Amino acid sequence: MTGIYMIKNKINKKKYYGSAKDITKRWKRHINDLNKNQHQNIKLQRSWNKYGSDNFEFIVLEECLFEELLIIEQKYLDQNPEFNIGKKSSGGDNLSNNPNRKKIIKKIVNGLVTRYKNQTEEEKKERSEKLKGDKNPNWRGGTSKKHCSCGVEIGPNNKTCIKCRDMGGKNNPNYGKPMSDKQKKYYSELFKGRCLHNKTKEITINGIDYVSFKDAERLLGIGWGTIRFRVLSKNPKYKDYNFKGEIKVVYTDEEYVERFAVSKRGKRAYHNKPFYIDNVEYRTLTEASEILGIHRMTIKQRLKSPKFDNYKYKD
């Protein structure tokens, strides 16, 4: 009998759909593998082990021609049955939804490592010769990596990276496309009241001039937001970051220390202060974390919270 069958769990109503040229023979094979705890479908096997064979039923859904088998089976698989790992009647991906996915991948990797590790030098050389040039499925015309003129790695079909790409004139996707009144109004409202001049204003860092924040970012490898913060900061540490031609006002070392000291005055400091947890004294958060197995920040929050009466600082 050729057709589509279903294995159903009577308790939780979960299903497994399959197709076979000989349904009776396939069913016997399912039972044999399940009873031996060797079934290839781990979901079905776990359910069989948990509920027992008496709580499963085997149902023939419909008979069909062998040529129509996969087409009809796919209609049932599209219902997303719980026990089916692969959702394609033709086979395909049986790994992504597998509960033991990580374990299977690790086993495959370890197998490949062991296989190549045990190869002799002659076998390695022979394999290398077989995969040279266009014999290698990953061969890309003789170059595996391509770089932009600025040094950034780019795709094999690209000429430059996105930062170096010339977007002027005809290279701009909007070239020759006039804006509608609706678009003009949208961008007018979007940028209304926003000051953008600092992004194109020349800056000086350690005596070297840069056209803009983005130019400095590209040459120094520091984010333009970080550079902008340092240029605007009065921290004496960043006194060499300033707008070109402008005199930067920074705090003196005494003013900088005083600035942070004022905000801390009158506040109770708990830094490295001993505390009690369940009437046991601990010297530091790290010490308590290692002994109790609780994260340091969790302990700190509980010390501040009125909900945890057993967490309190030593007077």
Residue pairs with C-beta under 8 A, 6 or more apart in sequence:
1 22
1 23
1 24
1 60
1 63
2 20
2 21
2 22
2 23
2 63
2 64
2 65
2 66
2 69
3 19
3 20
3 23
3 60
3 61
3 62
3 63
3 64
3 69
4 17
4 18
4 19
4 60
4 61
4 62
4 64
4 69
4 72
4 73
4 76
5 17
5 18
5 19
5 20
5 23
5 26
5 27
5 58
5 59
5 60
5 61
6 15
6 16
6 17
6 18
6 58
6 59
6 61
6 76
7 15
7 16
7 18
7 30
7 44
7 56
7 57
7 58
7 59
7 83
8 14
8 15
8 16
8 56
8 57
8 59
9 15
9 47
9 51
9 55
9 56
9 83
10 55
10 56
10 57
11 51
11 55
12 47
14 47
14 81
14 82
14 83
15 81
15 82
15 83
16 41
16 44
16 81
16 82
16 83
16 84
17 61
17 73
17 76
17 77
17 79
17 81
17 84
18 26
18 73
19 69
19 70
19 72
19 73
19 89
20 26
21 66
21 69
23 60
27 58
30 39
30 58
31 53
33 39
33 40
34 44
34 45
34 48
34 53
35 53
37 45
37 49
39 45
39 48
41 83
41 84
41 85
42 85
42 98
42 99
42 100
43 82
43 83
43 85
43 99
44 83
47 83
48 56
61 76
62 72
64 72
69 89
70 89
70 90
71 89
73 89
74 88
74 89
77 84
77 87
77 88
77 89
78 87
80 87
85 94
85 97
85 98
86 92
86 93
86 94
86 97
87 97
95 101
95 104
95 105
98 104
116 124
119 127
133 139
133 142
138 144
140 156
141 156
143 156
145 153
146 153
146 154
146 155
146 156
146 158
147 153
147 154
148 154
148 158
148 160
148 161
148 164
149 160
149 164
150 161
150 163
150 164
150 218
152 161
152 163
152 164
154 160
154 161
160 166
163 218
165 171
169 175
170 176
179 187
198 213
198 228
199 212
199 213
199 214
199 224
200 211
200 212
201 212
201 243
201 244
202 209
202 210
202 211
202 212
202 243
202 244
202 245
203 209
203 210
203 212
203 213
203 216
203 227
203 231
203 241
203 242
203 243
203 244
204 210
204 240
204 241
204 242
204 243
204 244
205 216
205 220
205 227
205 240
205 241
206 240
207 240
209 244
210 216
210 219
213 224
213 227
213 228
214 224
216 222
216 224
216 227
217 223
217 224
217 227
220 227
227 241
230 238
230 241
231 238
231 241
231 242
231 243
233 241
234 249
234 250
234 251
235 250
235 251
235 256
236 250
236 251
236 252
236 253
236 256
238 250
239 248
239 250
241 248
242 248
251 259
270 303
270 313
272 283
272 284
273 313
273 314
274 281
274 282
274 283
274 313
274 314
275 281
275 282
275 288
275 303
275 311
275 312
275 313
275 314
276 282
276 310
276 311
276 312
276 313
276 314
277 288
277 292
277 299
277 310
277 311
278 310
279 310
281 314
282 288
282 291
285 296
285 299
285 300
286 296
288 294
288 296
288 299
289 295
289 296
289 299
292 299
299 311
302 308
302 311
303 311
303 312
303 313
305 311
